[in-house]
């Protein structure tokens, strides 16, 4: 018998603004996280603050933004107009307060709802905001949204602008960290989308003169099949080429905001691009053949954009502005029909190279079409009998924000799969079990993805055969043993993703699960240690003669213990690609048949002291 509480006037509550944000942070920043994912809350907090400075730049005020992160404290200083001093407290702590409601003051802005900066305030243990305007300075200090100091205005020789410092609250974000690579990527995107803007991060200057072309170059790991195309007119611009990898890589932005989940503008571009190419060549090519291997960056400016969440990662606007007289789809279609068509007519060599690429894509697709049908049937049958995939309850075949919470662990062996399966959160965590070591797919064509049962079932489980946008799980976590065989399996899986689905890695979906190497305990305390340094610290804390266990395989860790390692404090190491990490150089060296060269590399980089310690 269930007990139902008394539903009366006393049960109705109105939450204070900061209490509501702290109780429901997902409504404001998507999710909390520990900083291991690019979309974790600490980066959203940083974005919310920088966005305001970018809006100032876009309106013509302040060409430099300074960002400093030290011991998880963030400081952002811009040289814009500065928040009006008399409204500083309201801007920082009164919901739905700001100047962005006046489109004459902030036209085509990113921050529109007067919410973001309040979320940063409420979710920070320390939040200081300072405005400098016409020789006067005003500063207010908060903690968890509560005012600690409200200083009087003073005179200052400082230049106009706003300075915001904040430290995310560890009671909410736990033992979080800012990964420098993620912050640098974010800052670079701002400079690419705002040519001429300088952002100084921890003393290093970032600036772009060529805008989207620089961003396209940043995203390319090989030279394009033809010279990079750059088109711009009015409120839309695109930089694009074709590479050698499979799939499509299209990065989209709205008013300088990276819409990582896409939206109406991305869908419009994908459809308009296919239509324009078909009409130019007067052939009804399959859309997949036209878009395969494309690398593109698109940017659109919209007045009063509507996003599908406060985190602004997916555009919902169907019109270009508040008047609603031109749709996003028509605007982009008309743009490509004129400018891309004109470009291809003027550059016949590029048009010929593009045509050949589309035709090559078509030949490969037709060559494996029969194999794909058999592979699909095999995948459906395998899923029916649940042989490989133990799915979670979030059956996210759509591209909604709920996918952000989902994870799939790729494990090897019955014991490791069994431990994770028994320990996981069945609502959000799925497990895919490998049977032995997967094939080294380096140098093979995509045909092998369908012929090889392991690869076929893995791509079917991830739902990425037709479109990376259909990815079922936000985080794809490789969970292998911390031994030589486990490392080898990890390399083989990374080779698979980099060879056939590199955008999974580029978009930050692939991770390595870090599990403890040691357990140190006595009768009172138990410590799980991820390194020898942590082991030595644990020994010091437990005293003389503690019990020390070295975990050599995931199957050695009991399900009860495993819950600690794949829960809220799960340690994930993101797999990422820098500009210098060229796939066409990485894969041949690590996965090719250059045994002598690789052997020399291993010998030269062997860490003898760690090896002896393990022995």
HUFEN-V526142 format. One record per backbone hydrogen bond with DSSP energy under -1.0 kcal/mol. CO is the residue of the C=O (numbers start at 0). NH is the residue of the N-H. If there is no record, write none. Layout:
# HUFEN-V526142
co: {CO:CO}
nh: {NH:NH}
This chain:
# HUFEN-V526142
co: {7:8:15:16:17:18:19:23:24:24:25:28:31:33:36:39:39:40:41:42:43:44:45:46:47:48:49:50:51:52:53:54:55:56:62:64:65:66:67:69:72:73:74:75:76:83:84:86:87:88:89:98:101:101:114:115:116:117:118:120:122:123:125:126:127:128:129:130:131:132:134:135:136:137:138:139:140:140:141:142:145:148:153:160:161:162:163:164:165:166:166:168:168:169:173:178:179:180:181:182:183:184:185:186:187:188:193:197:198:199:200:203:205:207:209:210:211:212:213:214:228:230:232:234:235:236:237:238:239:240:241:246:248:250:251:252:253:256:257:258:261:262:263:264:265:266:267:268:269:270:271:272:273:274:275:276:277:277:282:285:286:287:290:292:293:294:295:296:297:298:299:305:305:308:312:313:314:317:319:320:325:326:327:328:329:330:331:332:333:334:335:337:338:339:340:341:342:346:347:348:349:350:351:352:353:354:355:356:357:358:359:360:361:362:363:367:368:369:370:371:372:373:374:375:376:377:378:379:380:381:387:389:392:393:394:399:400:401:402:402:405:406:407:408:409:410:412:413:414:415:416:417:418:419:424:425:426:427:429:430:431:433:440:444:445:446:447:451:452:453:454:455:456:457:458:458:461:466:467:474:475:476:477:480:482:483:484:485:486:487:488:489:490:491:492:493:494:495:496:500:501:502:503:504:508:509:510:511:516:517:518:519:520:524:526:528:528:530:531:532:533:534:535:536:537:538:546:548:552:553:557:558:560:561:561:566:570:572:577:579:581:581:582:584:585:586:587:592:593:594:595:596:597:598:599:600:605:606:607:608:609:610}
nh: {10:11:19:20:21:22:23:26:27:28:29:30:40:176:39:42:43:44:45:46:47:48:49:50:51:52:53:54:55:56:57:58:60:59:197:199:76:201:74:72:69:165:67:163:65:86:87:90:91:92:93:101:104:105:118:119:120:121:122:123:168:143:166:141:164:139:162:137:160:135:155:132:153:130:150:128:147:148:126:145:142:140:136:131:77:129:75:127:73:124:125:171:172:173:175:182:183:184:185:186:187:188:189:190:191:192:196:64:205:66:203:200:198:195:212:214:215:216:217:218:239:237:235:300:232:298:230:296:228:294:224:292:295:297:258:299:256:253:259:261:314:266:267:268:269:270:271:272:273:274:275:276:277:278:279:280:281:282:284:289:290:291:293:242:248:240:250:238:252:236:254:315:316:311:260:307:263:327:302:323:319:330:331:332:333:334:335:336:337:338:340:341:342:343:344:345:346:350:351:352:353:354:355:356:357:358:359:360:361:362:363:364:365:366:367:371:372:373:374:375:376:377:378:379:380:381:382:383:384:386:432:430:394:395:396:402:403:404:405:473:474:429:476:431:478:433:416:417:418:419:420:421:422:423:428:392:393:406:408:389:410:412:443:447:448:450:451:455:456:457:458:459:460:461:462:463:471:469:470:407:510:409:512:482:486:487:488:489:490:491:492:493:494:495:496:497:498:499:500:503:505:506:508:507:475:574:477:572:550:528:548:526:546:521:519:516:517:534:535:536:537:538:539:540:541:542:520:518:555:556:561:562:563:564:565:569:513:511:580:581:584:585:586:588:589:590:591:594:597:598:599:600:601:602:603:604:607:610:611:612:613:614}
